[in-house]
C-alpha cells in the first residue's frame, strides 16, 4: 500500500476519532510505536511482534501497552489500604501468573475489572 492510500483512509476517519494503528490478529493487536522513512520505503515498527517461527507456542512476552497495564495494576496494589502481607500476596500472584501463564492469559485476567488478585499457597 502506498502512503497516499493510507493517508486517505486516515483522513476519512470521523472527526474526533483517533484509533491506535495496529497489526496482527484482533485478539492480539500489536500497536505501532515508531516509523522510519528510508528513501521510498516507510518502515513501521510494532510492539514486540511474535516471531513466525515460534510454532504453536506463544512465548512473545508482553507488549508495551500490556506492560503499562501491569504497572497500573502494581500501582493499584501499592495504593490500597491493606496490610503489607496482603499486598505481597497480590504481587506474588501477579508474578506467578506472569511466570506460569501465557502473556495473553495474564492480560485477559488483568482486563477483568472484577478480578481481585489473591494468592493461595495451599
Jmol script that loads the backbone (N, CA, C; Angstrom):
load data "model"
ATOM      1  N   UNK A   1       0.845  -1.169   0.000  1.00  0.00           N
ATOM      2  CA  UNK A   1       0.000   0.000   0.000  1.00  0.00           C
ATOM      3  C   UNK A   1       0.894   1.236   0.000  1.00  0.00           C
ATOM      4  N   UNK A   2       0.514   2.190  -0.769  1.00  0.00           N
ATOM      5  CA  UNK A   2       1.227   3.464  -0.818  1.00  0.00           C
ATOM      6  C   UNK A   2       0.792   4.338   0.358  1.00  0.00           C
ATOM      7  N   UNK A   3       1.683   5.209   0.811  1.00  0.00           N
ATOM      8  CA  UNK A   3       1.380   6.115   1.919  1.00  0.00           C
ATOM      9  C   UNK A   3       0.172   6.984   1.596  1.00  0.00           C
ATOM     10  N   UNK A   4       0.016   7.360   0.320  1.00  0.00           N
ATOM     11  CA  UNK A   4      -1.120   8.201  -0.071  1.00  0.00           C
ATOM     12  C   UNK A   4      -2.449   7.484   0.180  1.00  0.00           C
ATOM     13  N   UNK A   5      -2.480   6.161  -0.046  1.00  0.00           N
ATOM     14  CA  UNK A   5      -3.694   5.390   0.217  1.00  0.00           C
ATOM     15  C   UNK A   5      -3.995   5.357   1.714  1.00  0.00           C
ATOM     16  N   UNK A   6      -2.968   5.114   2.512  1.00  0.00           N
ATOM     17  CA  UNK A   6      -3.138   5.088   3.962  1.00  0.00           C
ATOM     18  C   UNK A   6      -3.572   6.459   4.473  1.00  0.00           C
ATOM     19  N   UNK A   7      -2.999   7.503   3.910  1.00  0.00           N
ATOM     20  CA  UNK A   7      -3.345   8.870   4.302  1.00  0.00           C
ATOM     21  C   UNK A   7      -4.823   9.139   4.039  1.00  0.00           C
ATOM     22  N   UNK A   8      -5.342   8.682   2.882  1.00  0.00           N
ATOM     23  CA  UNK A   8      -6.763   8.866   2.563  1.00  0.00           C
ATOM     24  C   UNK A   8      -7.645   8.148   3.583  1.00  0.00           C
ATOM     25  N   UNK A   9      -7.240   6.944   3.962  1.00  0.00           N
ATOM     26  CA  UNK A   9      -8.011   6.178   4.949  1.00  0.00           C
ATOM     27  C   UNK A   9      -8.037   6.917   6.279  1.00  0.00           C
ATOM     28  N   UNK A  10      -6.881   7.398   6.705  1.00  0.00           N
ATOM     29  CA  UNK A  10      -6.787   8.112   7.980  1.00  0.00           C
ATOM     30  C   UNK A  10      -7.598   9.402   7.930  1.00  0.00           C
ATOM     31  N   UNK A  11      -7.519  10.123   6.816  1.00  0.00           N
ATOM     32  CA  UNK A  11      -8.270  11.375   6.677  1.00  0.00           C
ATOM     33  C   UNK A  11      -9.781  11.147   6.635  1.00  0.00           C
ATOM     34  N   UNK A  12     -10.214   9.937   6.268  1.00  0.00           N
ATOM     35  CA  UNK A  12     -11.646   9.649   6.195  1.00  0.00           C
ATOM     36  C   UNK A  12     -12.242   9.235   7.544  1.00  0.00           C
ATOM     37  N   UNK A  13     -11.409   9.137   8.575  1.00  0.00           N
ATOM     38  CA  UNK A  13     -11.917   8.782   9.901  1.00  0.00           C
ATOM     39  C   UNK A  13     -12.845   9.880  10.401  1.00  0.00           C
ATOM     40  N   UNK A  14     -13.880   9.508  11.148  1.00  0.00           N
ATOM     41  CA  UNK A  14     -14.798  10.524  11.688  1.00  0.00           C
ATOM     42  C   UNK A  14     -14.056  11.529  12.569  1.00  0.00           C
ATOM     43  N   UNK A  15     -14.543  12.759  12.570  1.00  0.00           N
ATOM     44  CA  UNK A  15     -13.953  13.833  13.379  1.00  0.00           C
ATOM     45  C   UNK A  15     -13.882  13.401  14.840  1.00  0.00           C
ATOM     46  N   UNK A  16     -12.734  13.588  15.444  1.00  0.00           N
ATOM     47  CA  UNK A  16     -12.549  13.242  16.848  1.00  0.00           C
ATOM     48  C   UNK A  16     -12.228  11.780  17.099  1.00  0.00           C
ATOM     49  N   UNK A  17     -12.234  10.964  16.067  1.00  0.00           N
ATOM     50  CA  UNK A  17     -11.931   9.532  16.211  1.00  0.00           C
ATOM     51  C   UNK A  17     -10.432   9.343  15.985  1.00  0.00           C
ATOM     52  N   UNK A  18      -9.727   8.852  16.997  1.00  0.00           N
ATOM     53  CA  UNK A  18      -8.272   8.733  16.946  1.00  0.00           C
ATOM     54  C   UNK A  18      -7.844   7.322  17.368  1.00  0.00           C
ATOM     55  N   UNK A  19      -8.096   6.310  16.519  1.00  0.00           N
ATOM     56  CA  UNK A  19      -7.781   4.932  16.911  1.00  0.00           C
ATOM     57  C   UNK A  19      -6.278   4.661  16.889  1.00  0.00           C
ATOM     58  N   UNK A  20      -5.865   3.653  17.672  1.00  0.00           N
ATOM     59  CA  UNK A  20      -4.485   3.186  17.606  1.00  0.00           C
ATOM     60  C   UNK A  20      -4.274   2.478  16.274  1.00  0.00           C
ATOM     61  N   UNK A  21      -3.084   2.603  15.709  1.00  0.00           N
ATOM     62  CA  UNK A  21      -2.733   1.877  14.490  1.00  0.00           C
ATOM     63  C   UNK A  21      -2.079   0.578  14.935  1.00  0.00           C
ATOM     64  N   UNK A  22      -2.663  -0.534  14.505  1.00  0.00           N
ATOM     65  CA  UNK A  22      -2.206  -1.850  14.945  1.00  0.00           C
ATOM     66  C   UNK A  22      -2.060  -2.783  13.752  1.00  0.00           C
ATOM     67  N   UNK A  23      -1.467  -3.931  14.021  1.00  0.00           N
ATOM     68  CA  UNK A  23      -1.438  -5.012  13.036  1.00  0.00           C
ATOM     69  C   UNK A  23      -1.632  -6.306  13.795  1.00  0.00           C
ATOM     70  N   UNK A  24      -1.785  -7.385  13.089  1.00  0.00           N
ATOM     71  CA  UNK A  24      -1.944  -8.682  13.728  1.00  0.00           C
ATOM     72  C   UNK A  24      -3.404  -9.057  13.867  1.00  0.00           C
ATOM     73  N   UNK A  25      -3.634 -10.014  14.734  1.00  0.00           N
ATOM     74  CA  UNK A  25      -4.980 -10.521  14.963  1.00  0.00           C
ATOM     75  C   UNK A  25      -5.763  -9.567  15.859  1.00  0.00           C
ATOM     76  N   UNK A  26      -7.082  -9.565  15.697  1.00  0.00           N
ATOM     77  CA  UNK A  26      -7.929  -8.690  16.506  1.00  0.00           C
ATOM     78  C   UNK A  26      -7.780  -8.990  17.996  1.00  0.00           C
ATOM     79  N   UNK A  27      -7.600 -10.258  18.332  1.00  0.00           N
ATOM     80  CA  UNK A  27      -7.484 -10.651  19.737  1.00  0.00           C
ATOM     81  C   UNK A  27      -6.080 -10.415  20.296  1.00  0.00           C
ATOM     82  N   UNK A  28      -5.106 -10.083  19.444  1.00  0.00           N
ATOM     83  CA  UNK A  28      -3.733  -9.854  19.899  1.00  0.00           C
ATOM     84  C   UNK A  28      -3.108  -8.729  19.072  1.00  0.00           C
ATOM     85  N   UNK A  29      -3.655  -7.507  19.188  1.00  0.00           N
ATOM     86  CA  UNK A  29      -3.127  -6.414  18.364  1.00  0.00           C
ATOM     87  C   UNK A  29      -1.738  -5.981  18.801  1.00  0.00           C
ATOM     88  N   UNK A  30      -0.929  -5.600  17.828  1.00  0.00           N
ATOM     89  CA  UNK A  30       0.409  -5.070  18.085  1.00  0.00           C
ATOM     90  C   UNK A  30       0.389  -3.617  17.639  1.00  0.00           C
ATOM     91  N   UNK A  31       0.615  -2.709  18.566  1.00  0.00           N
ATOM     92  CA  UNK A  31       0.491  -1.273  18.296  1.00  0.00           C
ATOM     93  C   UNK A  31       1.725  -0.715  17.595  1.00  0.00           C
ATOM     94  N   UNK A  32       1.467   0.237  16.704  1.00  0.00           N
ATOM     95  CA  UNK A  32       2.538   0.958  16.017  1.00  0.00           C
ATOM     96  C   UNK A  32       3.233   1.858  17.031  1.00  0.00           C
ATOM     97  N   UNK A  33       4.565   1.724  17.144  1.00  0.00           N
ATOM     98  CA  UNK A  33       5.293   2.530  18.128  1.00  0.00           C
ATOM     99  C   UNK A  33       6.331   3.442  17.491  1.00  0.00           C
ATOM    100  N   UNK A  34       6.678   3.206  16.215  1.00  0.00           N
ATOM    101  CA  UNK A  34       7.696   4.042  15.588  1.00  0.00           C
ATOM    102  C   UNK A  34       7.619   3.899  14.069  1.00  0.00           C
ATOM    103  N   UNK A  35       8.081   4.915  13.364  1.00  0.00           N
ATOM    104  CA  UNK A  35       8.193   4.860  11.905  1.00  0.00           C
ATOM    105  C   UNK A  35       9.550   5.406  11.496  1.00  0.00           C
ATOM    106  N   UNK A  36      10.003   4.961  10.319  1.00  0.00           N
ATOM    107  CA  UNK A  36      11.272   5.472   9.789  1.00  0.00           C
ATOM    108  C   UNK A  36      11.177   5.499   8.268  1.00  0.00           C
ATOM    109  N   UNK A  37      11.409   6.672   7.697  1.00  0.00           N
ATOM    110  CA  UNK A  37      11.391   6.833   6.251  1.00  0.00           C
ATOM    111  C   UNK A  37      12.794   6.591   5.714  1.00  0.00           C
ATOM    112  N   UNK A  38      12.902   5.668   4.756  1.00  0.00           N
ATOM    113  CA  UNK A  38      14.179   5.334   4.136  1.00  0.00           C
ATOM    114  C   UNK A  38      13.969   5.356   2.629  1.00  0.00           C
ATOM    115  N   UNK A  39      14.288   6.480   2.018  1.00  0.00           N
ATOM    116  CA  UNK A  39      14.092   6.702   0.584  1.00  0.00           C
ATOM    117  C   UNK A  39      12.636   6.477   0.212  1.00  0.00           C
ATOM    118  N   UNK A  40      12.317   5.420  -0.530  1.00  0.00           N
ATOM    119  CA  UNK A  40      10.945   5.223  -0.990  1.00  0.00           C
ATOM    120  C   UNK A  40      10.155   4.253  -0.108  1.00  0.00           C
ATOM    121  N   UNK A  41      10.691   3.908   1.065  1.00  0.00           N
ATOM    122  CA  UNK A  41      10.005   2.972   1.957  1.00  0.00           C
ATOM    123  C   UNK A  41       9.767   3.611   3.321  1.00  0.00           C
ATOM    124  N   UNK A  42       8.570   3.414   3.857  1.00  0.00           N
ATOM    125  CA  UNK A  42       8.241   3.859   5.203  1.00  0.00           C
ATOM    126  C   UNK A  42       8.172   2.612   6.076  1.00  0.00           C
ATOM    127  N   UNK A  43       9.138   2.475   6.978  1.00  0.00           N
ATOM    128  CA  UNK A  43       9.186   1.316   7.862  1.00  0.00           C
ATOM    129  C   UNK A  43       8.341   1.596   9.100  1.00  0.00           C
ATOM    130  N   UNK A  44       7.510   0.631   9.467  1.00  0.00           N
ATOM    131  CA  UNK A  44       6.652   0.736  10.638  1.00  0.00           C
ATOM    132  C   UNK A  44       7.153  -0.258  11.678  1.00  0.00           C
ATOM    133  N   UNK A  45       7.323   0.195  12.916  1.00  0.00           N
ATOM    134  CA  UNK A  45       7.775  -0.685  13.997  1.00  0.00           C
ATOM    135  C   UNK A  45       6.611  -0.900  14.963  1.00  0.00           C
ATOM    136  N   UNK A  46       6.298  -2.157  15.213  1.00  0.00           N
ATOM    137  CA  UNK A  46       5.200  -2.510  16.106  1.00  0.00           C
ATOM    138  C   UNK A  46       5.754  -3.128  17.383  1.00  0.00           C
ATOM    139  N   UNK A  47       4.995  -3.047  18.460  1.00  0.00           N
ATOM    140  CA  UNK A  47       5.494  -3.506  19.756  1.00  0.00           C
ATOM    141  C   UNK A  47       5.555  -5.031  19.855  1.00  0.00           C
ATOM    142  N   UNK A  48       6.778  -5.533  19.949  1.00  0.00           N
ATOM    143  CA  UNK A  48       7.083  -6.941  20.225  1.00  0.00           C
ATOM    144  C   UNK A  48       6.268  -7.950  19.429  1.00  0.00           C
ATOM    145  N   UNK A  49       6.299  -7.859  18.135  1.00  0.00           N
ATOM    146  CA  UNK A  49       5.608  -8.832  17.297  1.00  0.00           C
ATOM    147  C   UNK A  49       6.210 -10.210  17.512  1.00  0.00           C
ATOM    148  N   UNK A  50       5.373 -11.251  17.621  1.00  0.00           N
ATOM    149  CA  UNK A  50       5.912 -12.596  17.802  1.00  0.00           C
ATOM    150  C   UNK A  50       6.637 -13.068  16.548  1.00  0.00           C
ATOM    151  N   UNK A  51       7.596 -13.928  16.729  1.00  0.00           N
ATOM    152  CA  UNK A  51       8.334 -14.492  15.602  1.00  0.00           C
ATOM    153  C   UNK A  51       7.470 -15.528  14.889  1.00  0.00           C
ATOM    154  N   UNK A  52       7.530 -15.550  13.577  1.00  0.00           N
ATOM    155  CA  UNK A  52       6.758 -16.509  12.788  1.00  0.00           C
ATOM    156  C   UNK A  52       7.192 -17.945  13.055  1.00  0.00           C
ATOM    157  N   UNK A  53       8.433 -18.143  13.464  1.00  0.00           N
ATOM    158  CA  UNK A  53       8.979 -19.492  13.642  1.00  0.00           C
ATOM    159  C   UNK A  53       8.679 -20.075  15.008  1.00  0.00           C
ATOM    160  N   UNK A  54       7.863 -19.423  15.830  1.00  0.00           N
ATOM    161  CA  UNK A  54       7.606 -19.908  17.178  1.00  0.00           C
ATOM    162  C   UNK A  54       6.638 -21.077  17.218  1.00  0.00           C
ATOM    163  N   UNK A  55       6.006 -21.402  16.132  1.00  0.00           N
ATOM    164  CA  UNK A  55       5.089 -22.526  16.124  1.00  0.00           C
ATOM    165  C   UNK A  55       3.836 -22.224  16.922  1.00  0.00           C
ATOM    166  N   UNK A  56       3.331 -23.250  17.624  1.00  0.00           N
ATOM    167  CA  UNK A  56       2.098 -23.100  18.381  1.00  0.00           C
ATOM    168  C   UNK A  56       2.298 -22.425  19.729  1.00  0.00           C
ATOM    169  N   UNK A  57       3.529 -22.346  20.210  1.00  0.00           N
ATOM    170  CA  UNK A  57       3.777 -21.719  21.499  1.00  0.00           C
ATOM    171  C   UNK A  57       3.741 -20.208  21.360  1.00  0.00           C
ATOM    172  N   UNK A  58       3.134 -19.564  22.345  1.00  0.00           N
ATOM    173  CA  UNK A  58       3.027 -18.105  22.267  1.00  0.00           C
ATOM    174  C   UNK A  58       4.384 -17.463  22.498  1.00  0.00           C
ATOM    175  N   UNK A  59       4.903 -17.517  23.696  1.00  0.00           N
ATOM    176  CA  UNK A  59       6.248 -17.076  24.022  1.00  0.00           C
ATOM    177  C   UNK A  59       6.637 -15.682  23.567  1.00  0.00           C
ATOM    178  N   UNK A  60       5.711 -14.779  23.384  1.00  0.00           N
ATOM    179  CA  UNK A  60       6.031 -13.470  22.830  1.00  0.00           C
ATOM    180  C   UNK A  60       6.359 -12.443  23.890  1.00  0.00           C
ATOM    181  N   UNK A  61       6.032 -12.716  25.150  1.00  0.00           N
ATOM    182  CA  UNK A  61       6.234 -11.720  26.188  1.00  0.00           C
ATOM    183  C   UNK A  61       5.135 -10.675  26.143  1.00  0.00           C
ATOM    184  N   UNK A  62       5.306  -9.626  26.918  1.00  0.00           N
ATOM    185  CA  UNK A  62       4.308  -8.568  26.997  1.00  0.00           C
ATOM    186  C   UNK A  62       4.693  -7.427  26.075  1.00  0.00           C
ATOM    187  N   UNK A  63       3.690  -6.840  25.429  1.00  0.00           N
ATOM    188  CA  UNK A  63       3.931  -5.682  24.579  1.00  0.00           C
ATOM    189  C   UNK A  63       3.768  -4.415  25.420  1.00  0.00           C
ATOM    190  N   UNK A  64       4.143  -3.285  24.858  1.00  0.00           N
ATOM    191  CA  UNK A  64       4.238  -2.034  25.611  1.00  0.00           C
ATOM    192  C   UNK A  64       2.955  -1.669  26.364  1.00  0.00           C
ATOM    193  N   UNK A  65       1.798  -1.720  25.699  1.00  0.00           N
ATOM    194  CA  UNK A  65       0.561  -1.335  26.383  1.00  0.00           C
ATOM    195  C   UNK A  65       0.181  -2.337  27.468  1.00  0.00           C
ATOM    196  N   UNK A  66       0.603  -3.603  27.315  1.00  0.00           N
ATOM    197  CA  UNK A  66       0.345  -4.595  28.350  1.00  0.00           C
ATOM    198  C   UNK A  66       1.240  -4.342  29.567  1.00  0.00           C
ATOM    199  N   UNK A  67       2.475  -3.938  29.323  1.00  0.00           N
ATOM    200  CA  UNK A  67       3.387  -3.588  30.418  1.00  0.00           C
ATOM    201  C   UNK A  67       2.817  -2.406  31.199  1.00  0.00           C
ATOM    202  N   UNK A  68       2.246  -1.446  30.481  1.00  0.00           N
ATOM    203  CA  UNK A  68       1.613  -0.304  31.153  1.00  0.00           C
ATOM    204  C   UNK A  68       0.445  -0.753  32.025  1.00  0.00           C
ATOM    205  N   UNK A  69      -0.323  -1.743  31.546  1.00  0.00           N
ATOM    206  CA  UNK A  69      -1.434  -2.277  32.328  1.00  0.00           C
ATOM    207  C   UNK A  69      -0.908  -2.963  33.593  1.00  0.00           C
ATOM    208  N   UNK A  70       0.168  -3.742  33.452  1.00  0.00           N
ATOM    209  CA  UNK A  70       0.769  -4.397  34.618  1.00  0.00           C
ATOM    210  C   UNK A  70       1.260  -3.356  35.628  1.00  0.00           C
ATOM    211  N   UNK A  71       1.926  -2.328  35.137  1.00  0.00           N
ATOM    212  CA  UNK A  71       2.418  -1.255  36.018  1.00  0.00           C
ATOM    213  C   UNK A  71       1.251  -0.611  36.766  1.00  0.00           C
ATOM    214  N   UNK A  72       0.173  -0.341  36.054  1.00  0.00           N
ATOM    215  CA  UNK A  72      -1.001   0.265  36.671  1.00  0.00           C
ATOM    216  C   UNK A  72      -1.573  -0.641  37.758  1.00  0.00           C
ATOM    217  N   UNK A  73      -1.593  -1.944  37.484  1.00  0.00           N
ATOM    218  CA  UNK A  73      -2.120  -2.894  38.480  1.00  0.00           C
ATOM    219  C   UNK A  73      -1.236  -2.915  39.727  1.00  0.00           C
ATOM    220  N   UNK A  74       0.095  -2.874  39.542  1.00  0.00           N
ATOM    221  CA  UNK A  74       1.002  -2.806  40.688  1.00  0.00           C
ATOM    222  C   UNK A  74       0.762  -1.517  41.484  1.00  0.00           C
ATOM    223  N   UNK A  75       0.569  -0.402  40.778  1.00  0.00           N
ATOM    224  CA  UNK A  75       0.313   0.874  41.458  1.00  0.00           C
ATOM    225  C   UNK A  75      -0.978   0.811  42.268  1.00  0.00           C
ATOM    226  N   UNK A  76      -2.011   0.161  41.705  1.00  0.00           N
ATOM    227  CA  UNK A  76      -3.269  -0.006  42.438  1.00  0.00           C
ATOM    228  C   UNK A  76      -3.036  -0.796  43.720  1.00  0.00           C
ATOM    229  N   UNK A  77      -2.247  -1.870  43.595  1.00  0.00           N
ATOM    230  CA  UNK A  77      -1.959  -2.693  44.770  1.00  0.00           C
ATOM    231  C   UNK A  77      -1.232  -1.891  45.843  1.00  0.00           C
ATOM    232  N   UNK A  78      -0.252  -1.102  45.430  1.00  0.00           N
ATOM    233  CA  UNK A  78       0.524  -0.318  46.393  1.00  0.00           C
ATOM    234  C   UNK A  78      -0.307   0.777  47.053  1.00  0.00           C
ATOM    235  N   UNK A  79      -1.289   1.316  46.326  1.00  0.00           N
ATOM    236  CA  UNK A  79      -2.125   2.392  46.856  1.00  0.00           C
ATOM    237  C   UNK A  79      -3.230   1.900  47.793  1.00  0.00           C
ATOM    238  N   UNK A  80      -3.505   0.588  47.779  1.00  0.00           N
ATOM    239  CA  UNK A  80      -4.564   0.053  48.637  1.00  0.00           C
ATOM    240  C   UNK A  80      -4.206   0.234  50.105  1.00  0.00           C
ATOM    241  N   UNK A  81      -5.226   0.276  50.937  1.00  0.00           N
ATOM    242  CA  UNK A  81      -5.006   0.474  52.369  1.00  0.00           C
ATOM    243  C   UNK A  81      -4.796  -0.842  53.116  1.00  0.00           C
ATOM    244  N   UNK A  82      -4.637  -1.939  52.404  1.00  0.00           N
ATOM    245  CA  UNK A  82      -4.450  -3.235  53.058  1.00  0.00           C
ATOM    246  C   UNK A  82      -3.047  -3.365  53.647  1.00  0.00           C
ATOM    247  N   UNK A  83      -2.872  -4.409  54.463  1.00  0.00           N
ATOM    248  CA  UNK A  83      -1.592  -4.607  55.134  1.00  0.00           C
ATOM    249  C   UNK A  83      -0.531  -5.123  54.158  1.00  0.00           C
ATOM    250  N   UNK A  84       0.710  -5.093  54.586  1.00  0.00           N
ATOM    251  CA  UNK A  84       1.851  -5.465  53.745  1.00  0.00           C
ATOM    252  C   UNK A  84       1.749  -6.903  53.259  1.00  0.00           C
ATOM    253  N   UNK A  85       1.317  -7.835  54.121  1.00  0.00           N
ATOM    254  CA  UNK A  85       1.220  -9.245  53.726  1.00  0.00           C
ATOM    255  C   UNK A  85       0.209  -9.421  52.595  1.00  0.00           C
ATOM    256  N   UNK A  86      -0.925  -8.750  52.695  1.00  0.00           N
ATOM    257  CA  UNK A  86      -1.952  -8.849  51.654  1.00  0.00           C
ATOM    258  C   UNK A  86      -1.427  -8.300  50.330  1.00  0.00           C
ATOM    259  N   UNK A  87      -0.729  -7.165  50.390  1.00  0.00           N
ATOM    260  CA  UNK A  87      -0.145  -6.590  49.176  1.00  0.00           C
ATOM    261  C   UNK A  87       0.914  -7.518  48.593  1.00  0.00           C
ATOM    262  N   UNK A  88       1.752  -8.098  49.456  1.00  0.00           N
ATOM    263  CA  UNK A  88       2.793  -9.020  48.988  1.00  0.00           C
ATOM    264  C   UNK A  88       2.166 -10.238  48.326  1.00  0.00           C
ATOM    265  N   UNK A  89       1.075 -10.765  48.899  1.00  0.00           N
ATOM    266  CA  UNK A  89       0.389 -11.917  48.305  1.00  0.00           C
ATOM    267  C   UNK A  89      -0.168 -11.576  46.926  1.00  0.00           C
ATOM    268  N   UNK A  90      -0.742 -10.387  46.785  1.00  0.00           N
ATOM    269  CA  UNK A  90      -1.285  -9.972  45.486  1.00  0.00           C
ATOM    270  C   UNK A  90      -0.166  -9.802  44.464  1.00  0.00           C
ATOM    271  N   UNK A  91       0.957  -9.221  44.882  1.00  0.00           N
ATOM    272  CA  UNK A  91       2.098  -9.061  43.967  1.00  0.00           C
ATOM    273  C   UNK A  91       2.676 -10.416  43.582  1.00  0.00           C
ATOM    274  N   UNK A  92       2.724 -11.323  44.537  1.00  0.00           N
ATOM    275  CA  UNK A  92       3.202 -12.673  44.244  1.00  0.00           C
ATOM    276  C   UNK A  92       2.280 -13.356  43.237  1.00  0.00           C
ATOM    277  N   UNK A  93       0.967 -13.152  43.389  1.00  0.00           N
ATOM    278  CA  UNK A  93       0.011 -13.721  42.433  1.00  0.00           C
ATOM    279  C   UNK A  93       0.280 -13.186  41.032  1.00  0.00           C
ATOM    280  N   UNK A  94       0.526 -11.882  40.915  1.00  0.00           N
ATOM    281  CA  UNK A  94       0.861 -11.292  39.610  1.00  0.00           C
ATOM    282  C   UNK A  94       2.136 -11.900  39.043  1.00  0.00           C
ATOM    283  N   UNK A  95       3.148 -12.015  39.882  1.00  0.00           N
ATOM    284  CA  UNK A  95       4.428 -12.566  39.443  1.00  0.00           C
ATOM    285  C   UNK A  95       4.265 -14.005  38.961  1.00  0.00           C
ATOM    286  N   UNK A  96       3.565 -14.826  39.738  1.00  0.00           N
ATOM    287  CA  UNK A  96       3.382 -16.233  39.366  1.00  0.00           C
ATOM    288  C   UNK A  96       2.548 -16.378  38.098  1.00  0.00           C
ATOM    289  N   UNK A  97       1.534 -15.531  37.939  1.00  0.00           N
ATOM    290  CA  UNK A  97       0.747 -15.568  36.699  1.00  0.00           C
ATOM    291  C   UNK A  97       1.643 -15.285  35.505  1.00  0.00           C
ATOM    292  N   UNK A  98       2.495 -14.266  35.638  1.00  0.00           N
ATOM    293  CA  UNK A  98       3.401 -13.911  34.548  1.00  0.00           C
ATOM    294  C   UNK A  98       4.384 -15.011  34.222  1.00  0.00           C
ATOM    295  N   UNK A  99       4.710 -15.799  35.217  1.00  0.00           N
ATOM    296  CA  UNK A  99       5.676 -16.883  35.019  1.00  0.00           C
ATOM    297  C   UNK A  99       5.012 -18.144  34.476  1.00  0.00           C
ATOM    298  N   UNK A 100       3.824 -18.465  34.971  1.00  0.00           N
ATOM    299  CA  UNK A 100       3.199 -19.753  34.672  1.00  0.00           C
ATOM    300  C   UNK A 100       2.218 -19.725  33.508  1.00  0.00           C
ATOM    301  N   UNK A 101       1.647 -18.566  33.214  1.00  0.00           N
ATOM    302  CA  UNK A 101       0.644 -18.475  32.152  1.00  0.00           C
ATOM    303  C   UNK A 101       1.226 -17.784  30.929  1.00  0.00           C
ATOM    304  N   UNK A 102       0.532 -17.910  29.811  1.00  0.00           N
ATOM    305  CA  UNK A 102       0.945 -17.154  28.628  1.00  0.00           C
ATOM    306  C   UNK A 102       0.625 -15.683  28.869  1.00  0.00           C
ATOM    307  N   UNK A 103       1.323 -14.810  28.177  1.00  0.00           N
ATOM    308  CA  UNK A 103       1.096 -13.377  28.379  1.00  0.00           C
ATOM    309  C   UNK A 103      -0.337 -12.988  28.030  1.00  0.00           C
ATOM    310  N   UNK A 104      -0.923 -13.603  27.016  1.00  0.00           N
ATOM    311  CA  UNK A 104      -2.304 -13.250  26.663  1.00  0.00           C
ATOM    312  C   UNK A 104      -3.277 -13.704  27.749  1.00  0.00           C
ATOM    313  N   UNK A 105      -2.998 -14.844  28.424  1.00  0.00           N
ATOM    314  CA  UNK A 105      -3.843 -15.279  29.539  1.00  0.00           C
ATOM    315  C   UNK A 105      -3.765 -14.287  30.695  1.00  0.00           C
ATOM    316  N   UNK A 106      -2.556 -13.816  30.994  1.00  0.00           N
ATOM    317  CA  UNK A 106      -2.366 -12.844  32.080  1.00  0.00           C
ATOM    318  C   UNK A 106      -3.144 -11.569  31.779  1.00  0.00           C
ATOM    319  N   UNK A 107      -3.027 -11.070  30.561  1.00  0.00           N
ATOM    320  CA  UNK A 107      -3.713  -9.831  30.189  1.00  0.00           C
ATOM    321  C   UNK A 107      -5.222 -10.016  30.252  1.00  0.00           C
ATOM    322  N   UNK A 108      -5.709 -11.170  29.825  1.00  0.00           N
ATOM    323  CA  UNK A 108      -7.148 -11.439  29.887  1.00  0.00           C
ATOM    324  C   UNK A 108      -7.636 -11.367  31.336  1.00  0.00           C
ATOM    325  N   UNK A 109      -6.864 -11.925  32.262  1.00  0.00           N
ATOM    326  CA  UNK A 109      -7.218 -11.880  33.683  1.00  0.00           C
ATOM    327  C   UNK A 109      -7.188 -10.443  34.195  1.00  0.00           C
ATOM    328  N   UNK A 110      -6.144  -9.698  33.838  1.00  0.00           N
ATOM    329  CA  UNK A 110      -5.998  -8.326  34.331  1.00  0.00           C
ATOM    330  C   UNK A 110      -7.048  -7.382  33.761  1.00  0.00           C
ATOM    331  N   UNK A 111      -7.555  -7.674  32.558  1.00  0.00           N
ATOM    332  CA  UNK A 111      -8.568  -6.818  31.943  1.00  0.00           C
ATOM    333  C   UNK A 111      -9.929  -6.969  32.603  1.00  0.00           C
ATOM    334  N   UNK A 112     -10.115  -8.038  33.390  1.00  0.00           N
ATOM    335  CA  UNK A 112     -11.374  -8.266  34.084  1.00  0.00           C
ATOM    336  C   UNK A 112     -11.441  -7.338  35.293  1.00  0.00           C
ATOM    337  N   UNK A 113     -12.310  -6.316  35.268  1.00  0.00           N
ATOM    338  CA  UNK A 113     -12.347  -5.343  36.363  1.00  0.00           C
ATOM    339  C   UNK A 113     -12.797  -5.954  37.689  1.00  0.00           C
ATOM    340  N   UNK A 114     -13.470  -7.097  37.642  1.00  0.00           N
ATOM    341  CA  UNK A 114     -13.950  -7.743  38.864  1.00  0.00           C
ATOM    342  C   UNK A 114     -12.917  -8.677  39.482  1.00  0.00           C
ATOM    343  N   UNK A 115     -11.767  -8.822  38.827  1.00  0.00           N
ATOM    344  CA  UNK A 115     -10.758  -9.757  39.316  1.00  0.00           C
ATOM    345  C   UNK A 115      -9.973  -9.148  40.472  1.00  0.00           C
ATOM    346  N   UNK A 116     -10.015  -9.814  41.605  1.00  0.00           N
ATOM    347  CA  UNK A 116      -9.199  -9.429  42.755  1.00  0.00           C
ATOM    348  C   UNK A 116      -8.069 -10.437  42.854  1.00  0.00           C
ATOM    349  N   UNK A 117      -6.849  -9.962  42.800  1.00  0.00           N
ATOM    350  CA  UNK A 117      -5.701 -10.851  42.837  1.00  0.00           C
ATOM    351  C   UNK A 117      -5.510 -11.414  44.232  1.00  0.00           C
ATOM    352  N   UNK A 118      -5.499 -12.741  44.308  1.00  0.00           N
ATOM    353  CA  UNK A 118      -5.206 -13.401  45.576  1.00  0.00           C
ATOM    354  C   UNK A 118      -4.245 -14.526  45.307  1.00  0.00           C
ATOM    355  N   UNK A 119      -3.486 -14.878  46.320  1.00  0.00           N
ATOM    356  CA  UNK A 119      -2.519 -15.957  46.192  1.00  0.00           C
ATOM    357  C   UNK A 119      -2.884 -17.041  47.179  1.00  0.00           C
ATOM    358  N   UNK A 120      -3.033 -18.265  46.687  1.00  0.00           N
ATOM    359  CA  UNK A 120      -3.332 -19.411  47.539  1.00  0.00           C
ATOM    360  C   UNK A 120      -2.114 -20.306  47.546  1.00  0.00           C
ATOM    361  N   UNK A 121      -1.405 -20.347  48.660  1.00  0.00           N
ATOM    362  CA  UNK A 121      -0.189 -21.161  48.715  1.00  0.00           C
ATOM    363  C   UNK A 121      -0.474 -22.577  49.154  1.00  0.00           C
ATOM    364  N   UNK A 122      -1.724 -22.970  49.153  1.00  0.00           N
ATOM    365  CA  UNK A 122      -2.089 -24.316  49.578  1.00  0.00           C
ATOM    366  C   UNK A 122      -2.149 -25.193  48.414  1.00  0.00           C
TER     367      UNK A 122
END
end "model"
wireframe off; spacefill off
backbone 0.3
color backbone group
